[in-house]
Amino acid sequence: MSSRILFLCARGSGRARLAASLLQAIAGNRFEIWCTPMQSTQEHALIETILYEQGVTLIAADRLIQPAFGLRWDEGIILCSGLTDT
């Protein structure tokens, strides 16, 4: 069984989907990769363009998920945690 990895961006940024797509391209099926969905359609288009230019496929929509109780992940990678006081 492969490790389950969640890329998380609390603010709905495209960073999670970008990072998940890049790992999927590099690691193939060695991991079960999930990520949180993007909020902005403009950012979605930008992420698709960036990945296309690099020859990388956007991670599939069926791999988008909002974290919830009862779900288990082996690793969680937080790419943005929200607003800060700095």
mmCIF file as gemmi writes it, N, C-alpha and C atoms, coordinates in Angstrom:
data_model
loop_
_atom_site.group_PDB
_atom_site.id
_atom_site.type_symbol
_atom_site.label_atom_id
_atom_site.label_alt_id
_atom_site.label_comp_id
_atom_site.label_asym_id
_atom_site.label_entity_id
_atom_site.label_seq_id
_atom_site.pdbx_PDB_ins_code
_atom_site.Cartn_x
_atom_site.Cartn_y
_atom_site.Cartn_z
_atom_site.occupancy
_atom_site.B_iso_or_equiv
_atom_site.pdbx_formal_charge
_atom_site.auth_seq_id
_atom_site.auth_asym_id
_atom_site.pdbx_PDB_model_num
ATOM 1 N N . MET Axp A 1 ? 0.841 -1.186 0 1 0 ? 1 A 1
ATOM 2 C CA . MET Axp A 1 ? 0 0 0 1 0 ? 1 A 1
ATOM 3 C C . MET Axp A 1 ? 0.881 1.242 0 1 0 ? 1 A 1
ATOM 4 N N . SER Axp A 2 ? 0.573 2.205 -0.848 1 0 ? 2 A 1
ATOM 5 C CA . SER Axp A 2 ? 1.377 3.419 -0.941 1 0 ? 2 A 1
ATOM 6 C C . SER Axp A 2 ? 0.978 4.422 0.135 1 0 ? 2 A 1
ATOM 7 N N . SER Axp A 3 ? 1.903 5.306 0.46 1 0 ? 3 A 1
ATOM 8 C CA . SER Axp A 3 ? 1.644 6.354 1.445 1 0 ? 3 A 1
ATOM 9 C C . SER Axp A 3 ? 0.643 7.353 0.898 1 0 ? 3 A 1
ATOM 10 N N . ARG Axp A 4 ? -0.239 7.829 1.784 1 0 ? 4 A 1
ATOM 11 C CA . ARG Axp A 4 ? -1.226 8.853 1.423 1 0 ? 4 A 1
ATOM 12 C C . ARG Axp A 4 ? -0.669 10.213 1.819 1 0 ? 4 A 1
ATOM 13 N N . ILE Axp A 5 ? -0.565 11.109 0.854 1 0 ? 5 A 1
ATOM 14 C CA . ILE Axp A 5 ? -0.003 12.435 1.077 1 0 ? 5 A 1
ATOM 15 C C . ILE Axp A 5 ? -1.06 13.478 0.737 1 0 ? 5 A 1
ATOM 16 N N . LEU Axp A 6 ? -1.236 14.453 1.637 1 0 ? 6 A 1
ATOM 17 C CA . LEU Axp A 6 ? -2.171 15.542 1.41 1 0 ? 6 A 1
ATOM 18 C C . LEU Axp A 6 ? -1.409 16.858 1.318 1 0 ? 6 A 1
ATOM 19 N N . PHE Axp A 7 ? -1.583 17.572 0.223 1 0 ? 7 A 1
ATOM 20 C CA . PHE Axp A 7 ? -1.067 18.931 0.072 1 0 ? 7 A 1
ATOM 21 C C . PHE Axp A 7 ? -2.193 19.87 0.46 1 0 ? 7 A 1
ATOM 22 N N . LEU Axp A 8 ? -1.938 20.711 1.441 1 0 ? 8 A 1
ATOM 23 C CA . LEU Axp A 8 ? -2.977 21.539 2.024 1 0 ? 8 A 1
ATOM 24 C C . LEU Axp A 8 ? -2.66 23.019 1.897 1 0 ? 8 A 1
ATOM 25 N N . CYS Axp A 9 ? -3.628 23.777 1.418 1 0 ? 9 A 1
ATOM 26 C CA . CYS Axp A 9 ? -3.552 25.232 1.436 1 0 ? 9 A 1
ATOM 27 C C . CYS Axp A 9 ? -4.861 25.713 2.044 1 0 ? 9 A 1
ATOM 28 N N . ALA Axp A 10 ? -4.782 26.226 3.257 1 0 ? 10 A 1
ATOM 29 C CA . ALA Axp A 10 ? -5.969 26.619 4.003 1 0 ? 10 A 1
ATOM 30 C C . ALA Axp A 10 ? -6.751 27.743 3.325 1 0 ? 10 A 1
ATOM 31 N N . ARG Axp A 11 ? -6.102 28.566 2.556 1 0 ? 11 A 1
ATOM 32 C CA . ARG Axp A 11 ? -6.759 29.703 1.906 1 0 ? 11 A 1
ATOM 33 C C . ARG Axp A 11 ? -7.217 29.395 0.482 1 0 ? 11 A 1
ATOM 34 N N . GLY Axp A 12 ? -7.096 28.162 0.044 1 0 ? 12 A 1
ATOM 35 C CA . GLY Axp A 12 ? -7.566 27.79 -1.283 1 0 ? 12 A 1
ATOM 36 C C . GLY Axp A 12 ? -6.681 28.245 -2.417 1 0 ? 12 A 1
ATOM 37 N N . SER Axp A 13 ? -5.421 28.478 -2.132 1 0 ? 13 A 1
ATOM 38 C CA . SER Axp A 13 ? -4.462 28.889 -3.152 1 0 ? 13 A 1
ATOM 39 C C . SER Axp A 13 ? -4.158 27.714 -4.079 1 0 ? 13 A 1
ATOM 40 N N . GLY Axp A 14 ? -3.612 28.012 -5.234 1 0 ? 14 A 1
ATOM 41 C CA . GLY Axp A 14 ? -3.238 26.975 -6.18 1 0 ? 14 A 1
ATOM 42 C C . GLY Axp A 14 ? -1.94 26.271 -5.84 1 0 ? 14 A 1
ATOM 43 N N . ARG Axp A 15 ? -1.255 26.718 -4.799 1 0 ? 15 A 1
ATOM 44 C CA . ARG Axp A 15 ? 0.023 26.111 -4.429 1 0 ? 15 A 1
ATOM 45 C C . ARG Axp A 15 ? -0.103 24.61 -4.167 1 0 ? 15 A 1
ATOM 46 N N . ALA Axp A 16 ? -1.178 24.226 -3.493 1 0 ? 16 A 1
ATOM 47 C CA . ALA Axp A 16 ? -1.365 22.81 -3.165 1 0 ? 16 A 1
ATOM 48 C C . ALA Axp A 16 ? -1.505 21.972 -4.432 1 0 ? 16 A 1
ATOM 49 N N . ARG Axp A 17 ? -2.301 22.43 -5.366 1 0 ? 17 A 1
ATOM 50 C CA . ARG Axp A 17 ? -2.513 21.662 -6.601 1 0 ? 17 A 1
ATOM 51 C C . ARG Axp A 17 ? -1.266 21.667 -7.477 1 0 ? 17 A 1
ATOM 52 N N . LEU Axp A 18 ? -0.541 22.76 -7.49 1 0 ? 18 A 1
ATOM 53 C CA . LEU Axp A 18 ? 0.705 22.831 -8.238 1 0 ? 18 A 1
ATOM 54 C C . LEU Axp A 18 ? 1.715 21.833 -7.675 1 0 ? 18 A 1
ATOM 55 N N . ALA Axp A 19 ? 1.907 21.856 -6.361 1 0 ? 19 A 1
ATOM 56 C CA . ALA Axp A 19 ? 2.869 20.947 -5.722 1 0 ? 19 A 1
ATOM 57 C C . ALA Axp A 19 ? 2.451 19.489 -5.885 1 0 ? 19 A 1
ATOM 58 N N . ALA Axp A 20 ? 1.158 19.204 -5.713 1 0 ? 20 A 1
ATOM 59 C CA . ALA Axp A 20 ? 0.673 17.836 -5.861 1 0 ? 20 A 1
ATOM 60 C C . ALA Axp A 20 ? 0.881 17.338 -7.296 1 0 ? 20 A 1
ATOM 61 N N . SER Axp A 21 ? 0.631 18.199 -8.256 1 0 ? 21 A 1
ATOM 62 C CA . SER Axp A 21 ? 0.814 17.828 -9.664 1 0 ? 21 A 1
ATOM 63 C C . SER Axp A 21 ? 2.279 17.543 -9.97 1 0 ? 21 A 1
ATOM 64 N N . LEU Axp A 22 ? 3.163 18.358 -9.429 1 0 ? 22 A 1
ATOM 65 C CA . LEU Axp A 22 ? 4.597 18.145 -9.663 1 0 ? 22 A 1
ATOM 66 C C . LEU Axp A 22 ? 5.068 16.835 -9.038 1 0 ? 22 A 1
ATOM 67 N N . LEU Axp A 23 ? 4.642 16.542 -7.803 1 0 ? 23 A 1
ATOM 68 C CA . LEU Axp A 23 ? 5.04 15.278 -7.182 1 0 ? 23 A 1
ATOM 69 C C . LEU Axp A 23 ? 4.468 14.099 -7.958 1 0 ? 23 A 1
ATOM 70 N N . GLN Axp A 24 ? 3.225 14.205 -8.401 1 0 ? 24 A 1
ATOM 71 C CA . GLN Axp A 24 ? 2.61 13.131 -9.187 1 0 ? 24 A 1
ATOM 72 C C . GLN Axp A 24 ? 3.427 12.854 -10.446 1 0 ? 24 A 1
ATOM 73 N N . ALA Axp A 25 ? 3.902 13.918 -11.095 1 0 ? 25 A 1
ATOM 74 C CA . ALA Axp A 25 ? 4.697 13.757 -12.316 1 0 ? 25 A 1
ATOM 75 C C . ALA Axp A 25 ? 6.038 13.082 -12.03 1 0 ? 25 A 1
ATOM 76 N N . ILE Axp A 26 ? 6.62 13.401 -10.897 1 0 ? 26 A 1
ATOM 77 C CA . ILE Axp A 26 ? 7.93 12.838 -10.552 1 0 ? 26 A 1
ATOM 78 C C . ILE Axp A 26 ? 7.818 11.43 -9.973 1 0 ? 26 A 1
ATOM 79 N N . ALA Axp A 27 ? 6.86 11.239 -9.067 1 0 ? 27 A 1
ATOM 80 C CA . ALA Axp A 27 ? 6.774 9.988 -8.308 1 0 ? 27 A 1
ATOM 81 C C . ALA Axp A 27 ? 5.878 8.937 -8.946 1 0 ? 27 A 1
ATOM 82 N N . GLY Axp A 28 ? 5.055 9.34 -9.892 1 0 ? 28 A 1
ATOM 83 C CA . GLY Axp A 28 ? 4.147 8.379 -10.51 1 0 ? 28 A 1
ATOM 84 C C . GLY Axp A 28 ? 3.172 7.805 -9.497 1 0 ? 28 A 1
ATOM 85 N N . ASN Axp A 29 ? 3.089 6.49 -9.432 1 0 ? 29 A 1
ATOM 86 C CA . ASN Axp A 29 ? 2.139 5.826 -8.543 1 0 ? 29 A 1
ATOM 87 C C . ASN Axp A 29 ? 2.745 5.395 -7.211 1 0 ? 29 A 1
ATOM 88 N N . ARG Axp A 30 ? 3.914 5.904 -6.868 1 0 ? 30 A 1
ATOM 89 C CA . ARG Axp A 30 ? 4.537 5.501 -5.595 1 0 ? 30 A 1
ATOM 90 C C . ARG Axp A 30 ? 3.787 6.038 -4.388 1 0 ? 30 A 1
ATOM 91 N N . PHE Axp A 31 ? 3.014 7.117 -4.571 1 0 ? 31 A 1
ATOM 92 C CA . PHE Axp A 31 ? 2.237 7.715 -3.487 1 0 ? 31 A 1
ATOM 93 C C . PHE Axp A 31 ? 0.8 7.899 -3.936 1 0 ? 31 A 1
ATOM 94 N N . GLU Axp A 32 ? -0.1 7.921 -2.966 1 0 ? 32 A 1
ATOM 95 C CA . GLU Axp A 32 ? -1.49 8.299 -3.215 1 0 ? 32 A 1
ATOM 96 C C . GLU Axp A 32 ? -1.577 9.775 -2.849 1 0 ? 32 A 1
ATOM 97 N N . ILE Axp A 33 ? -1.642 10.638 -3.853 1 0 ? 33 A 1
ATOM 98 C CA . ILE Axp A 33 ? -1.515 12.084 -3.653 1 0 ? 33 A 1
ATOM 99 C C . ILE Axp A 33 ? -2.887 12.755 -3.737 1 0 ? 33 A 1
ATOM 100 N N . TRP Axp A 34 ? -3.149 13.611 -2.752 1 0 ? 34 A 1
ATOM 101 C CA . TRP Axp A 34 ? -4.389 14.381 -2.669 1 0 ? 34 A 1
ATOM 102 C C . TRP Axp A 34 ? -4.037 15.836 -2.435 1 0 ? 34 A 1
ATOM 103 N N . CYS Axp A 35 ? -4.961 16.736 -2.726 1 0 ? 35 A 1
ATOM 104 C CA . CYS Axp A 35 ? -4.749 18.145 -2.409 1 0 ? 35 A 1
ATOM 105 C C . CYS Axp A 35 ? -6.076 18.861 -2.224 1 0 ? 35 A 1
ATOM 106 N N . THR Axp A 36 ? -6.003 20 -1.573 1 0 ? 36 A 1
ATOM 107 C CA . THR Axp A 36 ? -7.192 20.816 -1.381 1 0 ? 36 A 1
ATOM 108 C C . THR Axp A 36 ? -7.482 21.577 -2.675 1 0 ? 36 A 1
ATOM 109 N N . PRO Axp A 37 ? -8.743 21.865 -2.946 1 0 ? 37 A 1
ATOM 110 C CA . PRO Axp A 37 ? -9.105 22.554 -4.19 1 0 ? 37 A 1
ATOM 111 C C . PRO Axp A 37 ? -8.756 24.038 -4.169 1 0 ? 37 A 1
ATOM 112 N N . MET Axp A 38 ? -8.665 24.611 -5.364 1 0 ? 38 A 1
ATOM 113 C CA . MET Axp A 38 ? -8.412 26.042 -5.521 1 0 ? 38 A 1
ATOM 114 C C . MET Axp A 38 ? -9.724 26.81 -5.445 1 0 ? 38 A 1
ATOM 115 N N . GLN Axp A 39 ? -9.636 28.046 -4.97 1 0 ? 39 A 1
ATOM 116 C CA . GLN Axp A 39 ? -10.809 28.904 -4.881 1 0 ? 39 A 1
ATOM 117 C C . GLN Axp A 39 ? -10.994 29.751 -6.147 1 0 ? 39 A 1
ATOM 118 N N . SER Axp A 40 ? -9.904 30.146 -6.777 1 0 ? 40 A 1
ATOM 119 C CA . SER Axp A 40 ? -9.949 31.105 -7.877 1 0 ? 40 A 1
ATOM 120 C C . SER Axp A 40 ? -9.845 30.416 -9.239 1 0 ? 40 A 1
ATOM 121 N N . THR Axp A 41 ? -10.782 30.741 -10.139 1 0 ? 41 A 1
ATOM 122 C CA . THR Axp A 41 ? -10.708 30.183 -11.487 1 0 ? 41 A 1
ATOM 123 C C . THR Axp A 41 ? -9.55 30.798 -12.279 1 0 ? 41 A 1
ATOM 124 N N . GLN Axp A 42 ? -9.206 32.067 -11.986 1 0 ? 42 A 1
ATOM 125 C CA . GLN Axp A 42 ? -8.056 32.693 -12.654 1 0 ? 42 A 1
ATOM 126 C C . GLN Axp A 42 ? -6.77 31.979 -12.256 1 0 ? 42 A 1
ATOM 127 N N . GLU Axp A 43 ? -6.649 31.671 -10.976 1 0 ? 43 A 1
ATOM 128 C CA . GLU Axp A 43 ? -5.45 30.979 -10.513 1 0 ? 43 A 1
ATOM 129 C C . GLU Axp A 43 ? -5.398 29.568 -11.098 1 0 ? 43 A 1
ATOM 130 N N . HIS Axp A 44 ? -6.544 28.937 -11.24 1 0 ? 44 A 1
ATOM 131 C CA . HIS Axp A 44 ? -6.602 27.601 -11.835 1 0 ? 44 A 1
ATOM 132 C C . HIS Axp A 44 ? -6.032 27.639 -13.256 1 0 ? 44 A 1
ATOM 133 N N . ALA Axp A 45 ? -6.434 28.627 -14.021 1 0 ? 45 A 1
ATOM 134 C CA . ALA Axp A 45 ? -5.933 28.769 -15.393 1 0 ? 45 A 1
ATOM 135 C C . ALA Axp A 45 ? -4.425 29.016 -15.409 1 0 ? 45 A 1
ATOM 136 N N . LEU Axp A 46 ? -3.947 29.82 -14.479 1 0 ? 46 A 1
ATOM 137 C CA . LEU Axp A 46 ? -2.513 30.095 -14.398 1 0 ? 46 A 1
ATOM 138 C C . LEU Axp A 46 ? -1.728 28.82 -14.064 1 0 ? 46 A 1
ATOM 139 N N . ILE Axp A 47 ? -2.209 28.064 -13.087 1 0 ? 47 A 1
ATOM 140 C CA . ILE Axp A 47 ? -1.544 26.808 -12.706 1 0 ? 47 A 1
ATOM 141 C C . ILE Axp A 47 ? -1.534 25.839 -13.88 1 0 ? 47 A 1
ATOM 142 N N . GLU Axp A 48 ? -2.637 25.721 -14.596 1 0 ? 48 A 1
ATOM 143 C CA . GLU Axp A 48 ? -2.688 24.848 -15.773 1 0 ? 48 A 1
ATOM 144 C C . GLU Axp A 48 ? -1.668 25.268 -16.82 1 0 ? 48 A 1
ATOM 145 N N . THR Axp A 49 ? -1.539 26.57 -17.046 1 0 ? 49 A 1
ATOM 146 C CA . THR Axp A 49 ? -0.586 27.087 -18.025 1 0 ? 49 A 1
ATOM 147 C C . THR Axp A 49 ? 0.85 26.781 -17.61 1 0 ? 49 A 1
ATOM 148 N N . ILE Axp A 50 ? 1.163 27.026 -16.356 1 0 ? 50 A 1
ATOM 149 C CA . ILE Axp A 50 ? 2.514 26.762 -15.846 1 0 ? 50 A 1
ATOM 150 C C . ILE Axp A 50 ? 2.862 25.285 -16.016 1 0 ? 50 A 1
ATOM 151 N N . LEU Axp A 51 ? 1.967 24.416 -15.602 1 0 ? 51 A 1
ATOM 152 C CA . LEU Axp A 51 ? 2.23 22.979 -15.711 1 0 ? 51 A 1
ATOM 153 C C . LEU Axp A 51 ? 2.327 22.542 -17.168 1 0 ? 51 A 1
ATOM 154 N N . TYR Axp A 52 ? 1.457 23.058 -18.023 1 0 ? 52 A 1
ATOM 155 C CA . TYR Axp A 52 ? 1.489 22.717 -19.438 1 0 ? 52 A 1
ATOM 156 C C . TYR Axp A 52 ? 2.843 23.074 -20.054 1 0 ? 52 A 1
ATOM 157 N N . GLU Axp A 53 ? 3.347 24.26 -19.703 1 0 ? 53 A 1
ATOM 158 C CA . GLU Axp A 53 ? 4.642 24.707 -20.224 1 0 ? 53 A 1
ATOM 159 C C . GLU Axp A 53 ? 5.78 23.791 -19.779 1 0 ? 53 A 1
ATOM 160 N N . GLN Axp A 54 ? 5.603 23.126 -18.654 1 0 ? 54 A 1
ATOM 161 C CA . GLN Axp A 54 ? 6.627 22.209 -18.142 1 0 ? 54 A 1
ATOM 162 C C . GLN Axp A 54 ? 6.368 20.756 -18.552 1 0 ? 54 A 1
ATOM 163 N N . GLY Axp A 55 ? 5.292 20.534 -19.281 1 0 ? 55 A 1
ATOM 164 C CA . GLY Axp A 55 ? 4.966 19.17 -19.712 1 0 ? 55 A 1
ATOM 165 C C . GLY Axp A 55 ? 4.416 18.303 -18.591 1 0 ? 55 A 1
ATOM 166 N N . VAL Axp A 56 ? 3.779 18.934 -17.603 1 0 ? 56 A 1
ATOM 167 C CA . VAL Axp A 56 ? 3.248 18.226 -16.44 1 0 ? 56 A 1
ATOM 168 C C . VAL Axp A 56 ? 1.724 18.301 -16.484 1 0 ? 56 A 1
ATOM 169 N N . THR Axp A 57 ? 1.078 17.19 -16.188 1 0 ? 57 A 1
ATOM 170 C CA . THR Axp A 57 ? -0.381 17.126 -16.17 1 0 ? 57 A 1
ATOM 171 C C . THR Axp A 57 ? -0.908 17.564 -14.812 1 0 ? 57 A 1
ATOM 172 N N . LEU Axp A 58 ? -1.963 18.36 -14.831 1 0 ? 58 A 1
ATOM 173 C CA . LEU Axp A 58 ? -2.636 18.795 -13.613 1 0 ? 58 A 1
ATOM 174 C C . LEU Axp A 58 ? -3.221 17.575 -12.907 1 0 ? 58 A 1
ATOM 175 N N . ILE Axp A 59 ? -3.03 17.486 -11.59 1 0 ? 59 A 1
ATOM 176 C CA . ILE Axp A 59 ? -3.568 16.359 -10.841 1 0 ? 59 A 1
ATOM 177 C C . ILE Axp A 59 ? -5.086 16.295 -11.035 1 0 ? 59 A 1
ATOM 178 N N . ALA Axp A 60 ? -5.605 15.113 -11.159 1 0 ? 60 A 1
ATOM 179 C CA . ALA Axp A 60 ? -7.017 14.914 -11.494 1 0 ? 60 A 1
ATOM 180 C C . ALA Axp A 60 ? -7.961 15.502 -10.447 1 0 ? 60 A 1
ATOM 181 N N . ALA Axp A 61 ? -9.1 15.946 -10.915 1 0 ? 61 A 1
ATOM 182 C CA . ALA Axp A 61 ? -10.105 16.554 -10.032 1 0 ? 61 A 1
ATOM 183 C C . ALA Axp A 61 ? -10.604 15.576 -8.972 1 0 ? 61 A 1
ATOM 184 N N . ASP Axp A 62 ? -10.557 14.277 -9.251 1 0 ? 62 A 1
ATOM 185 C CA . ASP Axp A 62 ? -11.014 13.31 -8.251 1 0 ? 62 A 1
ATOM 186 C C . ASP Axp A 62 ? -10.01 13.132 -7.112 1 0 ? 62 A 1
ATOM 187 N N . ARG Axp A 63 ? -8.89 13.861 -7.175 1 0 ? 63 A 1
ATOM 188 C CA . ARG Axp A 63 ? -7.891 13.852 -6.097 1 0 ? 63 A 1
ATOM 189 C C . ARG Axp A 63 ? -7.958 15.125 -5.255 1 0 ? 63 A 1
ATOM 190 N N . LEU Axp A 64 ? -9.014 15.912 -5.43 1 0 ? 64 A 1
ATOM 191 C CA . LEU Axp A 64 ? -9.214 17.122 -4.635 1 0 ? 64 A 1
ATOM 192 C C . LEU Axp A 64 ? -10.128 16.777 -3.466 1 0 ? 64 A 1
ATOM 193 N N . ILE Axp A 65 ? -9.754 17.259 -2.277 1 0 ? 65 A 1
ATOM 194 C CA . ILE Axp A 65 ? -10.542 16.923 -1.096 1 0 ? 65 A 1
ATOM 195 C C . ILE Axp A 65 ? -10.356 17.979 -0.016 1 0 ? 65 A 1
ATOM 196 N N . GLN Axp A 66 ? -11.387 18.208 0.756 1 0 ? 66 A 1
ATOM 197 C CA . GLN Axp A 66 ? -11.279 19.048 1.941 1 0 ? 66 A 1
ATOM 198 C C . GLN Axp A 66 ? -11.016 18.113 3.112 1 0 ? 66 A 1
ATOM 199 N N . PRO Axp A 67 ? -9.992 18.398 3.926 1 0 ? 67 A 1
ATOM 200 C CA . PRO Axp A 67 ? -9.721 17.533 5.078 1 0 ? 67 A 1
ATOM 201 C C . PRO Axp A 67 ? -10.938 17.469 6.001 1 0 ? 67 A 1
ATOM 202 N N . ALA Axp A 68 ? -11.172 16.312 6.571 1 0 ? 68 A 1
ATOM 203 C CA . ALA Axp A 68 ? -12.299 16.12 7.479 1 0 ? 68 A 1
ATOM 204 C C . ALA Axp A 68 ? -11.919 15.059 8.513 1 0 ? 68 A 1
ATOM 205 N N . PHE Axp A 69 ? -12.626 15.062 9.613 1 0 ? 69 A 1
ATOM 206 C CA . PHE Axp A 69 ? -12.391 14.041 10.627 1 0 ? 69 A 1
ATOM 207 C C . PHE Axp A 69 ? -12.699 12.676 10.046 1 0 ? 69 A 1
ATOM 208 N N . GLY Axp A 70 ? -11.924 11.705 10.435 1 0 ? 70 A 1
ATOM 209 C CA . GLY Axp A 70 ? -12.131 10.349 9.962 1 0 ? 70 A 1
ATOM 210 C C . GLY Axp A 70 ? -11.266 9.977 8.764 1 0 ? 70 A 1
ATOM 211 N N . LEU Axp A 71 ? -10.629 10.966 8.147 1 0 ? 71 A 1
ATOM 212 C CA . LEU Axp A 71 ? -9.721 10.683 7.032 1 0 ? 71 A 1
ATOM 213 C C . LEU Axp A 71 ? -8.303 10.542 7.578 1 0 ? 71 A 1
ATOM 214 N N . ARG Axp A 72 ? -7.516 9.68 6.98 1 0 ? 72 A 1
ATOM 215 C CA . ARG Axp A 72 ? -6.165 9.422 7.459 1 0 ? 72 A 1
ATOM 216 C C . ARG Axp A 72 ? -5.155 9.72 6.365 1 0 ? 72 A 1
ATOM 217 N N . TRP Axp A 73 ? -4.082 10.431 6.76 1 0 ? 73 A 1
ATOM 218 C CA . TRP Axp A 73 ? -2.991 10.76 5.836 1 0 ? 73 A 1
ATOM 219 C C . TRP Axp A 73 ? -1.687 10.327 6.481 1 0 ? 73 A 1
ATOM 220 N N . ASP Axp A 74 ? -0.78 9.814 5.697 1 0 ? 74 A 1
ATOM 221 C CA . ASP Axp A 74 ? 0.54 9.458 6.215 1 0 ? 74 A 1
ATOM 222 C C . ASP Axp A 74 ? 1.42 10.691 6.335 1 0 ? 74 A 1
ATOM 223 N N . GLU Axp A 75 ? 1.246 11.619 5.442 1 0 ? 75 A 1
ATOM 224 C CA . GLU Axp A 75 ? 2.013 12.873 5.439 1 0 ? 75 A 1
ATOM 225 C C . GLU Axp A 75 ? 1.092 14.013 5.049 1 0 ? 75 A 1
ATOM 226 N N . GLY Axp A 76 ? 1.309 15.16 5.646 1 0 ? 76 A 1
ATOM 227 C CA . GLY Axp A 76 ? 0.591 16.366 5.271 1 0 ? 76 A 1
ATOM 228 C C . GLY Axp A 76 ? 1.586 17.476 4.992 1 0 ? 76 A 1
ATOM 229 N N . ILE Axp A 77 ? 1.438 18.135 3.884 1 0 ? 77 A 1
ATOM 230 C CA . ILE Axp A 77 ? 2.343 19.217 3.508 1 0 ? 77 A 1
ATOM 231 C C . ILE Axp A 77 ? 1.52 20.495 3.416 1 0 ? 77 A 1
ATOM 232 N N . ILE Axp A 78 ? 1.788 21.423 4.337 1 0 ? 78 A 1
ATOM 233 C CA . ILE Axp A 78 ? 1.049 22.677 4.4 1 0 ? 78 A 1
ATOM 234 C C . ILE Axp A 78 ? 1.805 23.728 3.601 1 0 ? 78 A 1
ATOM 235 N N . LEU Axp A 79 ? 1.157 24.262 2.587 1 0 ? 79 A 1
ATOM 236 C CA . LEU Axp A 79 ? 1.809 25.225 1.711 1 0 ? 79 A 1
ATOM 237 C C . LEU Axp A 79 ? 1.448 26.668 2.042 1 0 ? 79 A 1
ATOM 238 N N . CYS Axp A 80 ? 0.35 26.875 2.701 1 0 ? 80 A 1
ATOM 239 C CA . CYS Axp A 80 ? 0.013 28.192 3.223 1 0 ? 80 A 1
ATOM 240 C C . CYS Axp A 80 ? -0.971 27.989 4.364 1 0 ? 80 A 1
ATOM 241 N N . SER Axp A 81 ? -0.763 28.686 5.442 1 0 ? 81 A 1
ATOM 242 C CA . SER Axp A 81 ? -1.585 28.442 6.619 1 0 ? 81 A 1
ATOM 243 C C . SER Axp A 81 ? -2.605 29.545 6.853 1 0 ? 81 A 1
ATOM 244 N N . GLY Axp A 82 ? -2.723 30.467 5.948 1 0 ? 82 A 1
ATOM 245 C CA . GLY Axp A 82 ? -3.667 31.561 6.129 1 0 ? 82 A 1
ATOM 246 C C . GLY Axp A 82 ? -2.956 32.856 6.447 1 0 ? 82 A 1
ATOM 247 N N . LEU Axp A 83 ? -3.694 33.805 6.94 1 0 ? 83 A 1
ATOM 248 C CA . LEU Axp A 83 ? -3.144 35.119 7.25 1 0 ? 83 A 1
ATOM 249 C C . LEU Axp A 83 ? -2.267 35.055 8.499 1 0 ? 83 A 1
ATOM 250 N N . THR Axp A 84 ? -1.246 35.881 8.528 1 0 ? 84 A 1
ATOM 251 C CA . THR Axp A 84 ? -0.372 35.956 9.693 1 0 ? 84 A 1
ATOM 252 C C . THR Axp A 84 ? -0.398 37.355 10.253 1 0 ? 84 A 1
ATOM 253 N N . ASP Axp A 85 ? 0.159 37.519 11.424 1 0 ? 85 A 1
ATOM 254 C CA . ASP Axp A 85 ? 0.189 38.826 12.079 1 0 ? 85 A 1
ATOM 255 C C . ASP Axp A 85 ? 1.426 39.636 11.742 1 0 ? 85 A 1
ATOM 256 N N . THR Axp A 86 ? 2.207 39.196 10.788 1 0 ? 86 A 1
ATOM 257 C CA . THR Axp A 86 ? 3.452 39.914 10.476 1 0 ? 86 A 1
ATOM 258 C C . THR Axp A 86 ? 3.24 41.01 9.485 1 0 ? 86 A 1
